[in-house]
Amino acid sequence: MIQDMASDDVAKLEKARYADIIGGTSRVRLSFAIKEGKIFLISSGSNPRWPAEILRNGYASLAVDGINIRGRTTLLSGEDVKSEVMKLFAGKYGEDYVRNYYSTSSRFVSIDMGSRKGESDPEEEYYRWLGEEFDSVAEHYDDHILGNPVNRILRERSLGLFARYFPSKGNILEIGCGSGTETMEILKRGYSVTAVDISQNMLDIVKEKARSLGLIDMLRTYRLKASEIGKIIRDTGEGSFNVCYSTYGALNCEPMIREMSRPIHDLISEDGYFIAGVYNRFCISEFLMHALSMKPSRSLWRMRQFIPEGHSRFCIDVYSYSFKQFYQLFRENFVMVEVQGIPVIIPPSNFTRPIKIMGDRMAALDSIDRFMGKKWPFKYLGDHFLMVLRKKVNSGQ
């Protein structure tokens, strides 16, 4: 590690302008900066693969001029921290260099050269990486959701569905609350909400929003993986929630989703519902968009149940499900009530150019899309599907 290196090697490392960064199967030559035993890296562009590779792996090596040292990787979050890293790069490479190469920077990564490599659990490394990814985007997550008309449609549809299945008052459990775009609306409607998320930064934002609205006493939060939802039973007791919901995220990031059915069943009341918004394995509008752009093979990425980072529009690994596949995971403990595709004729949120062209016609298209999304076969062919499940009484007993 740096503190164990000869002084000549330390000087050589500090003077080097580029280094090979190696992690997993990735090897890439990058600019870097050093401070207090840590190597700092900045990715440029909107979808580089190397950060996900070294972050998922948990460790990376730095090789330069015969020096090879290894350390633990961390995805940095917070504008203050990122600003400090940018200053380090500007001090080493100059303002013009930073302006030219990092004006569209996406991820800031540190490699702690003081950490010793030990045995690491790939599953735990995945969840650590997942939490860090959401921590890193938490400050601007509302802009991502509310700044895109299709993402707004997703939220409007789910909130409309909630109004039909929520009781007049009660306790609601949310798995994967993100920055709370749905959470706040539910709190304002008078419900008590227990919100779970893997990202502490997201939870901090949700709590601050609730506090600013004077609704903090109606909110309870837990930092947990989605598959750990059963842990809250020790605090809440069984049958404590009228409805559990999870929309557009947490369920598609959870490799251990099979472990969630029974705990969710036990947490909700006998007349309760589980509402899921799920990234669909089959999307007719995406297929048509890729076909028109002469890139139909890209639609095949979604048709794999496991979609690694870089092969979807997300910065994380995604597990896609067809309606049938998803229902199979929960049918032992739940009964199907309804399903609807969302959106169906409107393209997914990443097709920004056609969405912009739609412009003022979006409201009319949304109305048609709502109608078609409830009809066969389109309800199974949306970018996502919203599924309502009712709890089975005495299931699995």
Order of alpha helices (4+ residues) and beta strands (2+ residues): alpha-beta-beta-beta-beta-alpha-beta-beta-alpha-alpha-beta-alpha-alpha-alpha-beta-alpha-beta-alpha-beta-alpha-beta-alpha-beta-alpha-alpha-beta-beta-alpha-beta-alpha-alpha-beta
